[in-house]
Amino acid sequence: MKLFSLLIIGAVLCFGAVDINKADKDELMSINGVGEAKANAILEYRKANECFKSVDELKEIKGFGDKMLEKNRSSITAEGCKK
């Protein structure tokens, strides 16, 4: 399982941004500064709100501020939200 997770994380880092509307916990943890607690918070927010309309909506989650968002903006995307 760990090898599979590492392969997924490696592929995400090589080929593009992490989609916060589709990523699983391991993929979310590949974002710089996102550990297990923040990944779980993203998943909970997504569950409660259906999806993220934009990456800026991450600031609604405790621990995500302007600085962290700007540092990671190029490696995060929020695709396919229809709310």
C-alpha positions in Angstrom: 0.0 0.0 0.0 2.8 2.4 0.8 4.5 1.8 -2.5 1.2 2.5 -4.3 0.8 5.7 -2.4 4.3 6.8 -3.3 3.7 6.0 -6.9 0.6 8.1 -6.9 2.3 11.0 -5.2 5.2 10.8 -7.6 2.9 10.8 -10.6 1.0 13.9 -9.3 4.2 15.8 -8.7 5.6 14.9 -12.1 2.4 15.5 -14.2 0.4 18.2 -12.7 -1.6 19.9 -10.0 -3.5 18.1 -7.2 -7.2 18.5 -7.8 -8.7 19.2 -4.4 -12.1 18.1 -5.6 -10.9 14.6 -6.6 -7.7 13.8 -4.7 -7.6 11.2 -2.0 -5.9 11.7 1.3 -2.5 10.6 0.1 -2.6 12.9 -2.9 -3.6 15.8 -0.7 -0.7 15.1 1.6 1.6 15.5 -1.4 0.8 19.3 -1.2 3.6 21.2 0.5 2.6 21.8 4.1 -0.4 19.4 4.1 -0.2 16.6 6.6 -2.8 14.1 7.7 -4.8 16.6 9.8 -5.1 19.2 6.9 -5.8 16.5 4.4 -8.6 15.2 6.6 -9.9 18.7 7.0 -10.0 19.1 3.2 -11.9 15.9 2.8 -14.4 16.9 5.5 -14.9 20.3 3.9 -15.4 18.6 0.5 -17.9 16.2 2.0 -19.9 19.0 3.7 -19.9 21.4 0.8 -19.9 19.0 -2.2 -16.8 20.6 -3.8 -14.5 23.6 -3.9 -15.5 26.3 -6.4 -12.0 27.6 -6.4 -8.6 27.0 -4.8 -9.2 30.2 -2.7 -11.9 28.4 -0.9 -9.2 26.5 1.0 -8.9 29.6 3.2 -12.2 28.5 4.8 -10.3 25.6 6.4 -8.3 26.2 9.6 -4.6 26.3 8.9 -4.9 27.6 5.3 -4.0 31.2 5.0 -2.9 33.5 2.2 0.7 32.6 2.6 0.3 28.9 2.4 -2.2 29.2 -0.5 0.1 31.4 -2.5 3.1 29.1 -1.9 1.1 26.1 -3.3 -1.2 27.8 -5.8 0.7 26.3 -8.8 0.4 22.8 -7.5 -3.3 22.9 -6.6 -6.5 23.0 -8.8 -10.2 22.8 -8.2 -11.9 21.4 -11.2 -15.4 20.3 -12.0 -17.4 21.9 -9.3 -21.0 22.5 -10.4 -22.5 24.2 -7.3 
